């Protein structure tokens, strides 16, 4: 395995298998893409619309899925009804946490959607990931690694960044970092606020859940040498402080890290000079960490 293998793995998808999820927006009623639904799910989705009583507010054709309402609250209500029916059928895992349906991060919101259904509808998602590290007196770097709980519903027992979490609608990414640091690692708000926003990593991943166009806001948090994070909410089993060279080797040689955490660590390694421009994989790696998301800007 090579570093680039993780970038390739996170960006394997076949958009030809999907059909646009679209909305009407603006006074002119423009039809805009906001997501992607797998083509083989169109018929089951229509069945859910009928069963949920929203067949008059969603159009499921062979070439697209249209949310017919023209205001956000009504669109959200349609999606909520669909997700409830999909959840009852075991097609999605309902979380109760709402994400915004947007064409791009920071743009206008068209609806709210349960986090568990985001891949089913191929909606662009965001999250925060924190690299926790310690710098020794000799200048060497060590990184805190989280061991995910073995009873966790997703990716149990795998390695993770110090702190990570999806981005809810009701708080800013910076406040989300503070919240997640406290909930997952027992890091005080005062210390968590030292985390520096250092960029973002994007990828487009396809699995059985659907399509995941994802943007991860990356933060670096340098921690005191005598500080030790502790599991709080049960999502993490334990934390381990490892030399950066060992972390890099785990990324390069294994699949022990949750798939997208590898990208966050690779971004850290690039920014901290682990790779050199003369390395033949340098530019492919840098470009691969910032993939363009599928076209959601076009009019269908």
ZAMARGU-4260 file (C-alpha; in steps of 0.2 Angstrom, whole numbers, plus 5000, padded with zeros to 4 digits):
<rodrens>
0) 5000/5000/5000 | 5006/5018/4996 | 5000/5035/5003 | 4991/5038/4987 | 4981/5022/4988
5) 4971/5031/5002 | 4967/5046/4991 | 4961/5034/4977 | 4951/5024/4988 | 4941/5039/4995
10) 4938/5045/4977 | 4931/5029/4969 | 4914/5032/4963 | 4903/5030/4947 | 4892/5045/4944
15) 4884/5037/4929 | 4875/5026/4942 | 4866/5041/4950 | 4852/5053/4945 | 4851/5071/4951
20) 4841/5077/4966 | 4834/5094/4961 | 4824/5108/4969 | 4815/5123/4961 | 4823/5139/4968
25) 4820/5158/4966 | 4806/5168/4958 | 4811/5161/4941 | 4809/5143/4947 | 4826/5137/4942
30) 4829/5119/4944 | 4845/5116/4953 | 4855/5100/4958 | 4857/5098/4977 | 4862/5079/4977
35) 4862/5062/4969 | 4851/5047/4971 | 4857/5030/4965 | 4847/5025/4949 | 4842/5008/4956
40) 4834/5017/4971 | 4822/5027/4961 | 4807/5014/4962 | 4809/5011/4980 | 4810/5029/4984
45) 4794/5032/4975 | 4786/5018/4985 | 4792/5027/5000 | 4784/5043/4994 | 4767/5035/4991
50) 4768/5026/5008 | 4773/5042/5017 | 4759/5052/5009 | 4770/5064/5000 | 4768/5058/4982
55) 4760/5074/4977 | 4776/5084/4983 | 4790/5074/4975 | 4793/5069/4957 | 4803/5053/4955
60) 4807/5050/4936 | 4819/5040/4927 | 4831/5055/4925 | 4829/5064/4942 | 4821/5066/4958
65) 4812/5083/4961 | 4807/5090/4978 | 4792/5100/4972 | 4789/5113/4986 | 4797/5130/4983
70) 4801/5134/5001 | 4814/5127/5013 | 4802/5121/5027 | 4791/5112/5015 | 4805/5103/5007
75) 4812/5098/5024 | 4795/5091/5028 | 4795/5080/5012 | 4812/5074/5016 | 4808/5071/5034
80) 4793/5060/5029 | 4804/5051/5016 | 4818/5047/5028 | 4805/5041/5041 | 4799/5028/5029
85) 4816/5024/5023 | 4821/5021/5041 | 4806/5010/5044 | 4812/4999/5029 | 4830/4999/5035
90) 4837/5008/5021 | 4844/5022/5031 | 4849/5024/5049 | 4840/5039/5057 | 4851/5049/5069
95) 4840/5064/5073 | 4855/5076/5069 | 4850/5088/5054 | 4862/5093/5040 | 4859/5107/5028
100) 4855/5103/5010 | 4866/5115/5000 | 4875/5115/4983 | 4891/5120/4991 | 4897/5124/5008
105) 4892/5141/5014 | 4879/5144/5001 | 4860/5145/5003 | 4851/5131/5012 | 4837/5123/5003
110) 4831/5110/5016 | 4836/5100/5031 | 4840/5082/5031 | 4844/5069/5044 | 4863/5065/5044
115) 4860/5047/5042 | 4851/5049/5025 | 4864/5061/5018 | 4873/5048/5008 | 4857/5040/5002
120) 4852/5057/4994 | 4871/5061/4989 | 4870/5078/4998 | 4887/5087/5001 | 4892/5084/5019
125) 4904/5093/5030 | 4913/5089/5046 | 4928/5094/5058 | 4944/5084/5061 | 4957/5089/5074
130) 4975/5084/5073 | 4981/5084/5091 | 5000/5084/5092 | 5014/5087/5104 | 5031/5095/5100
135) 5046/5088/5110 | 5060/5099/5116 | 5071/5091/5102 | 5058/5097/5089 | 5051/5080/5085
140) 5032/5078/5084 | 5020/5065/5091 | 5002/5064/5087 | 4987/5058/5097 | 4977/5044/5089
145) 4960/5039/5095 | 4955/5021/5096 | 4936/5020/5091 | 4925/5010/5103 | 4923/4992/5097
150) 4904/4994/5100 | 4902/5009/5089 | 4890/5007/5075 | 4902/5014/5062 | 4920/5008/5059
155) 4921/5000/5076 | 4939/4998/5083 | 4947/5008/5070 | 4960/5022/5072 | 4954/5040/5071
160) 4960/5058/5073 | 4961/5065/5090 | 4943/5072/5088 | 4931/5072/5073 | 4913/5075/5070
165) 4900/5080/5058 | 4895/5098/5056 | 4878/5102/5063 | 4867/5116/5057 | 4866/5126/5073
170) 4884/5130/5077 | 4899/5136/5068 | 4914/5124/5064 | 4925/5132/5078 | 4911/5130/5091
175) 4909/5112/5084 | 4927/5109/5088 | 4925/5115/5106 | 4910/5104/5108 | 4918/5088/5100
180) 4934/5091/5110 | 4924/5091/5126 | 4912/5077/5122 | 4925/5065/5115 | 4942/5069/5123
185) 4939/5078/5139 | 4948/5094/5132 | 4942/5110/5140 | 4934/5124/5130 | 4949/5135/5134
190) 4962/5123/5127 | 4950/5118/5112 | 4949/5136/5107 | 4968/5135/5103 | 4964/5124/5088
195) 4969/5132/5072 | 4959/5131/5056 | 4972/5125/5043 | 4962/5121/5028 | 4950/5108/5021
200) 4951/5091/5013 | 4938/5085/5001 | 4934/5069/4993 | 4919/5059/4984 | 4916/5042/4991
205) 4904/5029/4986 | 4898/5014/4996 | 4882/5004/4999 | 4875/5019/5008 | 4876/5030/4993
210) 4887/5044/4987 | 4897/5055/5000 | 4903/5071/4993 | 4912/5077/5009 | 4922/5092/5015
215) 4932/5090/5031 | 4938/5106/5039 | 4955/5102/5047 | 4961/5110/5063 | 4978/5108/5072
220) 4979/5108/5090 | 4996/5108/5099 | 4994/5101/5116 | 5004/5102/5132 | 5017/5088/5134
225) 5008/5084/5151 | 4990/5084/5144 | 4982/5067/5141 | 4965/5066/5133 | 4952/5054/5140
230) 4937/5046/5133 | 4920/5054/5139 | 4905/5049/5128 | 4910/5031/5124 | 4914/5034/5106
235) 4932/5032/5109 | 4940/5017/5119 | 4957/5025/5122 | 4969/5038/5116 | 4987/5034/5111
240) 5002/5046/5108 | 5013/5040/5094 | 5028/5047/5085 | 5023/5055/5069 | 5034/5043/5059
245) 5024/5028/5067 | 5008/5037/5062 | 5014/5040/5044 | 5019/5021/5043 | 5002/5016/5049
250) 4994/5026/5035 | 5006/5020/5022 | 5006/5002/5026 | 4989/4998/5034 | 4971/5001/5033
255) 4969/5003/5052 | 4963/5021/5051 | 4945/5025/5047 | 4946/5028/5028 | 4944/5047/5028
260) 4955/5050/5043 | 4970/5045/5032 | 4967/5060/5021 | 4967/5072/5036 | 4984/5065/5042
265) 4991/5066/5025 | 4986/5084/5024 | 4995/5086/5041 | 5011/5078/5034 | 5011/5088/5018
270) 5009/5104/5028 | 5023/5099/5040 | 5035/5095/5027 | 5035/5076/5028 | 5034/5076/5009
275) 5045/5085/4997 | 5041/5094/4981 | 5054/5083/4972 | 5044/5067/4977 | 5035/5061/4961
280) 5019/5058/4971 | 5019/5076/4979 | 5008/5085/4967 | 4996/5070/4964 | 4995/5069/4983
285) 4992/5088/4986 | 4979/5088/4971 | 4971/5072/4977 | 4967/5079/4994 | 4957/5093/4987
290) 4945/5085/4974 | 4932/5095/4966 | 4915/5089/4972 | 4902/5083/4959 | 4893/5096/4949
295) 4879/5103/4960 | 4880/5120/4952 | 4872/5116/4935 | 4854/5117/4931 | 4845/5101/4926
</rodrens>
